[in-house]
Amino acid sequence: VCSMLHKINLSCCCCFVCCCSLINDIMRLVTFEQGGATRVGVELSDGGDIADITKADSSLPTTMLALLQKDGALAAAKAATAKAPVVKKGDATLKAPIEGCEKVICIGMNYVDHCTEQNMPVPTEPVVFNKFASTITDPGAPIICPPECNKLDFEVELAIVVGKTAKRVKKADAMSYVAGFTVAHDVSARDWQLERNGGQWLMGKTMDTFAPIGPAIVTTDEIGESIHNKKICCRLNGETVQDSNTNQLAVASSALKVDRLIDTFPSTYRDVPVSRLCC
């Protein structure tokens, strides 16, 4: 999956998304716009045409949040894919795959190689922070650098879409709460994150457009434990500036530990079915 962020010509890619398709029973769920209407669909290949599933099954919700919240909807979406009309990729605009989430929970300094390159110790406990849901923007949409920011920075992330309300989840049950995975760009104003605002990260992480995500949510059907060994990289102006792997995660169960701290309610956005996104 690649998202071109035109304002600074930045792209992020997470290769586990790129190599998956419905052919091997992994659904690539997307939100797309066509003719002024926005709805969910299933991408038939990486960057390919889209199965217009809500046209094949009118019982399916048109928003990703509602789709994930509805019992049995993912199975119905998969069944609808085979009979759905196809929207050509050139006739659709891919949007952020999910919006309206309640929480966007992030884990800082969670890649061993990222800590090493910054000469920082690897955390022994998750460094938890958050981004406002309003920071979410579409893949390919401009990233706006505010005039107050002098140190804009990039950071590609694996994003976990939590699909059910969760609290004090046992490690053995954690994956049953995950609806899927996507790629995220954790944009930061490093001056506001580290040098101003009393050292609080919030201002430096939550400016508008600071969380491009998507375009696809890849469901957990077949990925399973292989998610812990997937290439993830970031390109700036065509140059690879981050090249890592999810096997570098310092605290692989970070999302689980966060679930022990925070309630999530079915409502809306980076768990109830998706009132939360964890990066």
Order of alpha helices (4+ residues) and beta strands (2+ residues): beta-beta-alpha-beta-beta-beta-alpha-alpha-alpha-beta-beta-beta-alpha-beta-beta-beta-beta-beta-beta-alpha-beta-beta-beta-beta-alpha-beta
